[in-house]
Amino acid sequence: MPTTIATWRAALEAGDAEAAGGCLAADAVFISPLTEKFRFHGREQITEVLRSAVEVFDDVRFHTEVGEGSTYALFFHGRVGAQAVEEAQLIRLDDAGLIGELTFFGRPLPALTETMVGLGPRMLRRQGQPGLGRLIGLAVKPLAAMTRFGERRIVPLGDPNRPRRR
């Protein structure tokens, strides 16, 4: 495993955004699972996202790593508040062995909406836009509540292993 990947994993498990940011190339790109509208560019922007992320995610523990050469996929379990989360990270290293591109994927849906509630407002406050942060928080809280309710009460009704009344 390349040193960058080992350092990245250890930093995120420790909640150390600065150490994780040190694994990024100056011109790195981060593709978020939360929006297709924009990407984060450069070590500074991505490290700023990581600073907020380590405040939102708890108990991050990587459990699987696959890859070789310049492309790796890492998977971890953690929590966002009370919600269990699993994340997959597609990482592409540049010629210097630093992270040049990150694409994250997450599940289940309630964990993603809880991430939106926690991450967006924090990031916007850090950017000096607390009013927009409050607006984003208000906008996504109903979505988070609906997905939590659906996961607890509605989705289990579709369980193919659930006993059926006859």
VENKANOR-V363270 format. One record per run of one state. SS is the DSSP state (H for helix, E for strand, C for the rest). FROM is the first residue (numbers start at 0). LEN is the number of residues. If there is no record, write none. Layout:
SS:FROM:LEN / SS:FROM:LEN
This chain:
C:0:2 / H:2:12 / C:14:2 / H:16:5 / C:21:2 / E:23:8 / C:31:8 / E:39:2 / H:41:15 / E:56:12 / C:68:2 / E:70:10 / C:80:2 / E:82:11 / C:93:5 / E:98:9 / C:107:1 / H:108:18 / C:126:3 / H:129:29 / C:158:8
